[in-house]
Amino acid sequence: MTSDVTDSRRSVPHSVPNSPSRAMSRSRSATIRGTNDDDERSQRSSSPTTSHRSSSTAGFVVGADCVKVIAVVRPLIAREIEANASEALTSSDDSVLTKSGRQFTYDGVVTGSEDELRETYDANVRDIVEGTLRGLNGSVMAYGQTGSGKTHTMGMGGDNPGMARRVFETLFEAVATARVRDTEVKVVSSFIEIYKDNIRDLLVDAGDELTPPVTIRENATEGGVYLNGARMMEVNNVGACVSVLNEGILRRATAESTMNVRSSRSHAILTLNVECKVGDAKATFAKLHLVDLAGSERVTLNENRGQRFQEGVQINMGLLALSNCISALTDVNRREWGHVPYRDSKLTRLMQDSLGGNSRTVMFACVSPADINADETLNTLKYASRARNIRNRVVMNFEKSTAMELKLKRQLDEANERIAQLECLVNVLHEENLALKSRTPERVEPEVAEFSRLSVSIEDTGTPRTPMHTPSLDGPNSTPLSELLMSCKRARQRAEILLSAKSPLKSPQSMPRGSVDFIESVN
């Protein structure tokens, strides 16, 4: 292991940086033609598939993105030639025609040569890799029969560069560009395999008893799922990524079978988590999965026994669960509301973002052209055709900046303080209303009657009808009539307000302005 690889056992956010985007070109047509089955007769729906995953991720929806499918039709290999097999497929730039006349159209068809894989990568995968620097999740996966060229295509075995090394090169080219722009970028990797439906960390020795088991957990804040307990290794360049890849390949479960000298007996998933941040601006994060699925197997054809047989059964069960998820996602009647059985296997749980969730995905469907593999090849072609109908709901993942969080916290504190002030005012008004309501009618009604009589008498005649102990209206020290009248009016107003205590409690807002002023003057 090189010094560029840093060991970290902690779970890190699934990542993202900022980088110039490359226009993503769909180089192939998008229909399925000339088939006889109902599965292949349907065309790609124009309405997006509803995401069937938790979507509490901070970010905004970028849009729906179809799963791209590239068919890889490898040449005949020595074993097939020795068996006198003949080619049963005819391919063009974007379609595959079977010997029986059934035609399938994909986003591209290649033979698996280095030149073609490089062109396919540039047209379909490069932008997905660069998109992780903009907060967009991505997945690159290979599916097919045992010995069909999946591991070769992905570059996850031997010296073949495949997709993996090209991904590393593109990623760190984008990282270098981002860092020139004062962007902080961090890339953290993990590498696991699913062997017999158990998750094994490929960056840890199998005999290490101190290593915690790797489990799948739901991510409540970012959405989707993550691996809890997997070893996370920070990588700073292409060489560090290659070291992680090679270390995992050495630990991956492989064995010789009747179909393949070095057959992968597990599903392998290499994940690159990317985070980036520019100053106080929002940080972005994304994850990029590189998935090499184990090959589907015909038990009768492989003639495997014992452990190889059990491995084949578990592999097929995982792939069946994945097929069921694809069928659910592409069923028009279930697309908007139907259940997608992601929890049927660990493989489908880890792939739920890649298929129908928050990710841009490319699938390489690897097939053999040999007529002796016609059934498995047809199953793969049908499987891939259904996958092309899946639309993912792509979301740009980001975290709010620290500056924004502080600003929002200040606004929240100010709002809480204002609420406390208003609650205090409400309590004061409530106590005043209770005090007014406590005045008994026996005390209020006589006052009302007396002041009303006095007020009417003065208004009508200018003098009281009966003698009262009031200031004299004559003499040098007499009180002006207007002042006395005003005093009586205010007294009557006070009495009426006190009498209103018998009625339901009124708030100051429902009282006349003069009444409120008067109460304040009395208090």
N, C-alpha and C positions, 0 to 999 in steps of 0.2 A: 504493500500500500504506500502511495506517495504521500509526501507531507502536505499536498494540496487538499487532502481529504481530512475533514475534521469530524470526530465522533461526537454525536449528541443523542442522548436517549429521550429527549423531550419531544413532545408532539408539537409541531409548528404549523402555523396557518398555511393553507394551501394557496399560495402565492401569485405574485404578479409584478411586473415592471412596465415601464412606458417605452415604447419603441415605435418608429415609423411603421405604418402598416403597408403591407404589400397587397395590391389588389388581387383578390382571390378569383381565379378564372375557372369556371366549370367548363372543362374542355370536351365533355361528352354529353350526349343526349340523356333525357331523363324519363324514358318510358320502358315498359316491358311489353314486348310484342311477340306474337306468333306462338303462344303457348296454349296448351289444351286444358290445363288445370285452372280452377277458380283462383288459386293463390297467385298465379302469374297473370291471370287475365285482367286483374285490377290495375289501374294506373295510379301513379303517385297522386295523393290527394293534395289539393291546393290549400286546404285549411290546416293550420298548425296543430300538431298533437299536443294535448294538454300535458304539462309536466306532472308526473305522478310522484314527485318527490317533494320533500320539505323545501320550501323556498324562502327562508328567513334571511337569506344572504343580503348584506348591505350592498346595494348597487342598483342598477337599472337595467331593464330588459333591452337587449340589443335587437333581438328578433328571433324568428324561427330559422333553423338551419337544418337542411336534410343531411342524413348520414350518407356520405359518399362511399361508393363501393367500386373497387378496382379488382377485376378478375386477373389472376396470375396463372396462366396456362404454361406450365413448365414443359420442356422437351421430354421425350421418353428417356428413362434411365436404364442402366445396364440390366437390372433385375427384370424389367418389363420386356426389354429386347430379348433376353434369354428365354422368356416365356412365350416368345413369338406373338407378343401383343401388337396390335395395330392402332393407329390414331383414330379416335372416335369423335374428335372435335375439330371444328373449323372456326377460326377466329378472325376478326377484323379489328379496326381501331377501337370499336366500342361495343361489339357484340360477339356472342359465342353461339355457334350452331351445333347442335348435337347430331349424331348420325341418324337419329330417328326424325330429324327435321324440326326440332324444338329450338326456338331462338330466344336468347336472353340478352338484354341490352343493359350496359352498366356505364359508369362514368369513365371507364377506360379499360382496355384489355392489353396486357403485356405478357411477354414470355419469361420474364425474370432475369434477363440479361442486365449487366451493370448499366449500360447506356440507357436502356428503357426505364430501369428503376430510378435512375438519376432524373430523367425527364419527368417521370410520374411524381417524384418527390417535389420537384420545383413547382409543378402545376397544382398539386393537391395537398401537400403536407407542410411546405415551408411557411405559408401564411398562418397555419394553425400554431406552429412553434413560435413565430414572432408575436402572435396574438396573446401568448401568456404574459408578455411584457405590457399588455394593455388590460390585463385583468380578465382574460377569456380562457376558460378551461378548454383542454383539448385531449383527444384520445386517438391513438393509432394502434390498430389491432389486426391480427392475422388469424383467419379461421380456415379449416380444411381438413381433409383426410390425413391420416398418418402418412408421412413420406411425400406430401404434396408440395413442400417447399416453404412452409410457414416460417420456420426458424431462420432459414436462409434469407427470406424476404425481410424479416425484422432485424437481421444482423445480431441475433442473440445467441450465437453459437459459432465457433470457429473464427476464422480471420476475415470472413466476409463483412464489409462495412454495413450493408443493408440500410434499413431506416434509422437504426439507433445512432450510429456514429454521425450520420448526416444531421440528425436532430441535435446532437451535442454541438456540432460545429455551428449550425445556424443559431442556436440559443446563445452561445457565448460571443458570437459576432454581434448579436443584438445587445447583449449585456455590455460589451465594450463601448458600443455607440451610446447607450444610455448613460454610462458612467462619465463619458466625456461631457455630457450635459448636466453634470452634478447630481445624477440620480443614484441613490443608494440601492444596490441590488444584492439580494441574497438568494442563493439556490441551494436547496436541501434535497437529498435523494433518499429513497427507500427502495428495497427490492425484496419481494416476497413471492412465494409460490403457494398454490393451493393443491395439495397432494392428498388424495382420498378425502376431499372435502374438509381438510384441516389446513390451517394457515401456518406456514413455516417461514421464518425470517432467513433469507439467504445471505444476510450480512453477519450472521451469528453462527458459530459452530453448533451443530445439532446436539452435541453432548454437554453444552453449557447449561447446567442446572440453575444458575443464578439468573438466567434470562427470563423475564416474565413472559407469559403466553401472549400471543398477538390476538387481539379481539377486534371486532368491527363495532364501531359506535356511531350513533347519530350525532351530527353536529348541529346543535340547536341555534347557534348564532350565525354560522356561515351557510347552513344548509348542506344536504347530502350526507355522506358518510366519511369516516376516516379510520385509520388503523391505530389502535391504542396498544402501545407496547412495542411497536416496530422500531428498529434501530434507524435513526435519522443521521445522515452523514452530509455535512456541508461540503459542497464542491465548488471550486473556484475557476476551473478551466476544463477543456475537453479531456485532457489526460486524466484528471481526477474522475470524471464520469466514466471513462473507459475502465479505470481501475475498479470502480464499484461494479460495473457490468461484468467484468471478468471474474471478480470474486464471487459474485452470485452465480454465474454460470458453472463454476467449479462445484458448487454445493447443490445445484439443481438435480432433481431426480431424473435420471435418464437410464435407458437400458436397451439392449438389442432385442428386436422383435422380428417376426417373420416378414414384416413390411418395411422395417427401417433398421439399419445397423445401430444408429444412435437415436432412439426414439424418445422424445420428451414425454415423461410420465406425469407431468403436472402442468397446470396453467401458471405462467410466470407473469408478474406485473411489476415493471420498473416505473416508479413515480418520481417526477421532478417537481418540487414545490418552489415556486418563484415569488418573491416579494420585492417590491421596490417603493421608494419614497423620495420625493423631492422637497426638501425643506419642511415647511409646515403644511404643505399641500397634502391632499388625501393619499394614503398609501393603497396600492393595489396588490392583489394576490391571486394566484391561479395555480392549478395543478395540471400536469401533463402526464398521461398514462401511456406507457408503451407495453402492449399486451401481446404475449405469444401464447395462444391457446393450445392446449394439447390436442392431438389429432383424433377425430372420430374414428372408431374402429368397428369392423364387422367381425364378431367373435368367430363365426364359421370360417371366415377367410383367413384370419390371423393365426388360428390354431394355437393361441396362447394358453398356457396352463398355470396353475398355482397363483403366485403373486402377480404375474403379468396379467392373468385373467381378471383378478380382483381390481387391479389398477384400471384396466380397460372398462370394466363395469362402472367404476366411479367417474371416469372421464366422460363416458357417454351420458351418465345421469346429470352431470353438470352442464353438458352441452344441450341436453334435452330441456333443462330448466331455462337455459338461455334462449332456446328456440321458442319456448312457451311465452317468454316475456316479449320476444319480437312479434309473435303472433298477436298477443294482446295489444301491443302498441300500434299495430297496423290494421286491426279490426275496426272498420268504420263504425260499427254499432257500439263499440266499447271505447272509442278514442277519447270522448269527452268525459266519460264518467266511470269507465270500467276499471276493475281492479287489475293491476299488473303484478304478477307473483314474484316480485324481486326476492322475497324472503325464502324462496324454496331452496336456495343454495347459497353458499358463501360467494361463489363466483358471480351470481346475478346481483347480490347485494353490493359487491364492489363495483359492478358495471352499471349500476342504475343511473349514475350521472352520464355515462357515455352513451347509453341507449335510452332516449326519452327524457333525459334530464338536462342539466346545465353543462353542456359541452359541445364542442365542434368535433365531429368524429369522422375518421376515415377507416374503412374496413377493407383489408386485402383478402379476397376469397381465392384461396390457392387450390388448384385442381390438377389432377393427372389426366392427360389426354388418352391414356391407354383404355382400350375397350374392356379389359379385364377389371377395370375400376369404374365402369360406367355407372353403376348404381350409386356408389358413394359420390361420384362427380356430379350426378344429377341432383342428389340431395343438397350438396354444397351450393350449386347454382340456384336452386329454389330458395334455399336459406338466405343467400345473399340478395336475391330479388326482393324478398319480403323486407329485409333490413333497409333497403333503399327507400321504402315508404315511411320510415321513421323520421319525424321532425323533432329535433331537440329545441328546447327553450333556452336560448343563450342569454346569460346575464353577465354584465361586467361587474366583477367583484372588487369592492374597495372598502376601506375603512375611513371613517371621518377623521379629519385632521385634529391634532391636539388643540390648535388655536380655535377651531370651530367648536370643539367640546367645551372649552373654557367660556366662550361667548354664550353658548346655550345655557351653561350652568349659571352664569351671571343673570341672564334673563329669567331663569327659573327662580333664583333666589329673590329677585325683585318682585316677581309675581306672587311668591309665597308671602313676602312682607306686606304687600298690598292687601292680600286676602286676610291676613291677621288683623290689619287695621279696620277693615270693613266688618269683620266678625266682632271686634270690640265695640264699634259704633252700633251694631245691631243689638248687642247686649244692653248698652246704655238706653237705647230707645225702648227696648222691651221692659226694662225696669221702670222707666217713666210711665209707660202705659199701665203697668200693674199698679203704680201709685195712684194714678187717676181713677182706675177702676175700683180701687179700695174705698173711694168716697161714697158714703151711703146716701140713698135717696132722701132719708129723713133730714139730712143736713143740706142737701142741694136744692130740693123743691121749694122750701120756704124762701131761700135766697132768690130764687128765680122769680117767685111771685112778687116779692117786695120790690125788687129792682125793676121788674116789668111795670108794676103799678106806678112807681115813681117816674120812670122814663116816659110813660104815656101821659101822665099828668103834666109834666114839664113841656112836652112837645105840643100838647093841645092848648094850654093856657099860659104857659110861661111861668106858672107858679105851682107849687105842690098843692094837692087837694086837701091834705091833712098836715097839721104841724109836724115837723120832723126836726130832729137835731141836725140841722145842716147849716152851713155857713150862710150868714145873712145876705140877702140880695140888695139891701139898702144900706146906706151909711158909707162912711169913708173907707171902711175895711171890708166892704162887700165883695163877693166873688162874682165875676162876670157870668152872665147866664150861659154863654157859649161854652165856658170851661166846665160849668156844672153839668150841662147837657152831655158833653163829651165824657165826663166822668161816669155818668149814668149809663151811657151806651157801652162803655168798656166794662162796667160792672155787670150789665145784662149779658154781654158777650161771654164774660168769664163764667157766669152762672150756667149759660147754655152749654158751654164746653164741659163744665163739671157734670151737668145732667147727662151728657152723652156717655158718661161712664157706664150707664145702664145698658147701653147698646154694645154690640160686639166690638172688640178691641180694634182701634183704627191706627194705622201707621201715620207718621207725620206727612207722608207724601199724599195721603188721601184727604188731609185737612186743608182748609183755605189758608192762604199765606198769612193773613192777618191773625188767624188763630194760633198759628205756630209762633209768630212773633210775640203774641200776647203771653203764651205759655212761658216763653223764654224770659220775658220781662218779669213775670210773676216769680219764676224760680230765682 
